Amino acid sequence: MSCLQTIQDYGLRSIGLGERLLPKSDFTLCEQFTLIGSGMIWNVYFGIMALATGFFLATALAVGKASSNIWLRKPSEWFIFIFRGSPLFIQFFFAYFLFLSLKKPYPMFDGFTSAWLGALIVLFFNTAAYSGEIFYGALRSIPKGDIEAADAYGMSGWSRFRRVVWPTTLRLAWPAYTNEAIFLFHATTLVFFSAFPAWQQRGDALYYASYFADKTFNPFVPYPILAFYFILLTLVVIGGFGLVNKRLNRHLPAAKKAKMQFRLNLAR
């Protein structure tokens, strides 16, 4: 089988298109690159969807935590504390068995026991908590001069928040938020280890990398391929978020623009 034929057969296997049966022996590099790359579709899906939806919940949590209203502040504080204080793997574990227990009396929860929805909800809550804390710190770091200038222009309430407070918050928080986005994409590999099952062997990238490692008893080929794909994904995230960062800081002198800094996260 040529490499082109392998790509045609297995390139979209992770989403149910193409060859259903996995190769059983005599694995080629093309097969490993193709199937692990196919699994990356799910990792990208989890990361993008969790970021896109978690951004809005994170905004609400940051504003709630900074609020003087105790009924807004305390729920936000506890939500952030619980999801930042507990390991992501444990969150996957408890969420799966919660959805499984709800599935029996309420069949509408059937989809929640699948990784595409159940695991996504966990990632959504988790990144919202981390991002909410980042945005909260940026809210508290807004220079008083910006607020005073908005007051001098007669802005108040929603107008001041939309035109001054929130844009400044994003500008201050964006480098740290970029690190959170990178780590979230890396954290999607935990879906494979969670209780959420891979339906009909349609798993993520780590699922296929582990499959090849188990079959060949040689982890030094599939896992470096997996790392290669995630390095490429990280470069894409850095590039995309870097463009947004330049947009947010376009009005500042070059010497004052917030620079993107990336630090290694050893634990979540």
C-alpha positions in Angstrom: 0.0 0.0 0.0 1.4 3.4 -1.0 1.6 6.3 1.5 -1.0 8.2 -0.5 -3.4 5.3 -0.3 -2.7 5.1 3.5 -3.6 8.7 3.9 -6.8 8.3 1.9 -7.8 5.2 4.0 -6.8 6.5 7.5 -6.5 10.2 7.3 -10.0 10.8 8.7 -10.5 7.6 10.5 -10.8 9.3 13.9 -14.1 10.9 12.8 -15.5 7.7 11.3 -14.5 8.2 7.6 -12.3 5.8 5.7 -11.0 2.3 6.7 -12.6 1.0 9.8 -10.1 -1.7 10.7 -6.7 -0.7 12.1 -3.5 -2.2 10.7 -2.5 -5.3 12.7 1.2 -5.8 11.8 4.1 -4.5 9.7 3.4 -0.9 10.6 5.0 1.7 8.4 6.0 5.2 9.4 3.3 6.5 7.0 0.6 4.6 8.9 1.8 5.9 12.2 2.1 9.5 11.0 -1.4 9.3 9.4 -3.3 7.7 12.2 -1.7 9.8 15.0 -2.4 12.8 12.8 -5.9 11.7 12.3 -6.3 11.5 16.1 -5.1 15.1 16.4 -8.4 16.2 14.9 -10.0 15.4 18.3 -7.3 17.1 20.3 -7.8 20.3 18.1 -11.6 20.0 18.5 -11.4 19.7 22.3 -8.9 22.6 22.6 -10.7 25.0 20.2 -14.2 24.4 21.6 -13.1 24.6 25.2 -11.2 27.8 24.6 -14.0 29.4 22.5 -16.7 28.7 25.1 -14.5 28.9 28.2 -13.5 32.5 27.3 -16.9 33.8 28.0 -17.4 31.9 31.2 -13.9 33.1 32.3 -15.0 36.7 31.7 -18.1 36.3 33.8 -16.0 34.6 36.6 -13.4 37.3 36.6 -16.0 40.1 36.8 -17.9 38.1 39.4 -14.8 37.6 41.6 -14.0 41.3 41.3 -17.5 42.3 42.2 -18.4 43.8 45.6 -21.7 41.8 45.6 -21.1 38.8 47.8 -23.7 36.7 45.8 -21.6 37.2 42.7 -18.1 37.1 44.3 -18.4 33.9 46.4 -19.8 31.6 43.7 -17.0 32.8 41.4 -14.3 32.3 44.0 -15.5 28.8 44.9 -15.9 27.7 41.2 -12.3 28.9 40.4 -10.9 27.4 43.6 -12.5 23.9 43.0 -11.5 23.5 39.4 -8.0 25.0 39.9 -7.5 23.0 43.2 -8.4 19.5 41.9 -6.5 17.5 39.2 -8.0 17.5 35.8 -7.9 13.7 35.6 -10.0 13.5 38.8 -12.5 15.9 37.2 -12.8 13.7 34.2 -13.3 10.7 36.5 -16.1 12.2 38.6 -17.8 13.9 35.6 -18.0 10.6 33.7 -19.6 8.7 36.6 -21.9 11.6 37.3 -23.2 11.6 33.7 -23.3 7.8 33.8 -25.6 7.9 36.9 -27.8 10.5 35.3 -28.0 8.5 32.1 -30.1 5.7 33.6 -33.1 7.8 34.8 -32.6 10.5 32.2 -31.8 9.1 28.7 -31.1 12.6 27.5 -27.7 12.4 29.2 -26.6 9.6 27.0 -24.4 11.9 24.9 -22.7 13.2 28.0 -21.1 9.9 28.6 -19.2 10.2 25.3 -15.9 11.9 25.1 -16.9 14.4 22.4 -19.4 16.1 24.8 -18.7 14.9 28.3 -14.9 15.4 28.2 -15.4 18.7 26.4 -17.6 20.0 29.3 -14.9 19.1 31.8 -12.2 20.9 29.7 -14.6 23.9 29.4 -15.1 24.3 33.1 -11.4 23.7 33.8 -10.0 26.3 31.4 -12.7 28.7 32.4 -11.5 28.5 36.0 -7.8 29.0 35.1 -8.6 31.8 32.6 -11.0 33.5 35.0 -8.2 33.8 37.5 -5.9 35.2 34.9 -8.5 37.8 33.8 -9.2 38.6 37.5 -5.6 39.4 38.1 -5.5 41.6 35.0 -8.7 43.4 36.2 -7.0 44.2 39.5 -3.9 45.4 37.6 -5.5 48.1 35.5 -3.8 51.4 36.0 -5.9 53.9 38.0 -5.0 56.5 35.4 -7.0 54.6 32.8 -10.1 54.5 35.0 -9.7 58.2 36.0 -9.4 59.1 32.3 -12.6 57.2 31.5 -14.4 59.1 34.3 -13.1 62.4 33.0 -14.6 61.6 29.6 -18.0 60.9 31.3 -17.9 57.2 30.9 -19.5 55.0 33.5 -21.0 51.5 33.9 -21.1 49.4 30.7 -19.6 52.1 28.5 -16.5 52.3 30.7 -16.2 48.6 30.9 -16.5 48.0 27.2 -14.3 50.8 26.0 -11.6 50.9 28.7 -11.7 48.2 31.4 -12.1 45.1 29.3 -9.7 46.0 26.5 -7.0 46.9 29.0 -7.8 43.6 30.9 -7.3 41.6 27.7 -4.1 43.4 26.9 -2.6 42.7 30.3 -3.9 39.1 30.5 -3.1 38.0 26.9 0.4 36.6 27.4 -0.6 34.5 30.4 -3.8 33.5 28.6 -1.7 32.3 25.6 0.2 30.0 28.0 -3.1 28.7 29.3 -4.3 28.0 25.7 -1.1 26.0 25.0 -1.4 24.0 28.2 -5.0 23.3 27.4 -4.2 21.7 24.1 -1.6 19.6 25.8 -4.1 18.6 28.5 -6.5 17.2 25.9 -4.3 14.1 25.8 -5.7 13.3 29.3 -9.0 12.5 27.6 -7.5 9.2 26.5 -6.7 8.2 30.1 -10.1 9.3 31.4 -13.1 7.1 31.8 -14.8 8.5 28.7 -14.6 5.7 26.1 -13.3 6.0 22.6 -16.2 4.8 20.4 -15.2 2.2 17.8 -11.5 2.9 18.3 -12.0 6.5 17.1 -9.6 8.0 19.7 -7.4 11.0 19.9 -3.7 11.2 19.0 -2.5 9.6 22.2 -4.9 6.7 21.6 -3.3 5.8 18.3 0.2 6.4 19.6 -0.4 4.0 22.5 -1.9 1.5 20.1 1.3 1.4 18.0 3.5 1.4 21.1 1.6 -1.6 22.5 1.6 -3.5 19.2 5.3 -2.9 18.4 6.7 -2.8 21.9 8.6 0.2 20.7 7.4 3.5 22.2 10.3 5.5 20.7 8.6 5.9 17.3 4.9 6.7 17.9 5.4 9.0 20.9 8.0 11.2 19.2 5.6 11.5 16.3 2.9 12.6 18.8 5.3 15.1 20.3 6.1 16.4 16.8 2.4 17.0 16.1 1.9 18.9 19.4 5.0 21.0 18.8 3.5 22.0 15.4 0.2 22.8 17.1 1.9 24.8 19.8 3.7 26.9 17.1 0.3 27.5 15.4 -1.2 28.6 18.8 1.7 30.9 19.5 1.5 32.5 16.0 -2.3 33.0 16.2 -2.3 34.4 19.7 0.7 36.5 18.9 -1.2 38.2 16.1 -4.0 39.0 18.6 -1.5 40.3 21.0 -0.1 42.7 18.4 -3.6 43.8 17.7 -4.4 44.5 21.3 -1.2 46.5 21.7 -1.2 48.3 18.4 -1.8 51.7 20.0 1.2 51.5 22.4 4.8 52.6 21.7 7.1 49.7 20.8 8.9 50.0 24.1 5.7 49.6 26.2 4.1 46.7 24.3 3.5 43.6 26.3 5.8 40.9 25.1 4.7 37.3 24.9 6.6 35.2 27.4 6.2 31.4 27.7 7.1 29.4 30.8 7.1 25.7 31.3 4.1 24.4 33.4 5.3 21.5 35.4 2.0 20.8 37.1 -1.7 21.7 36.6 
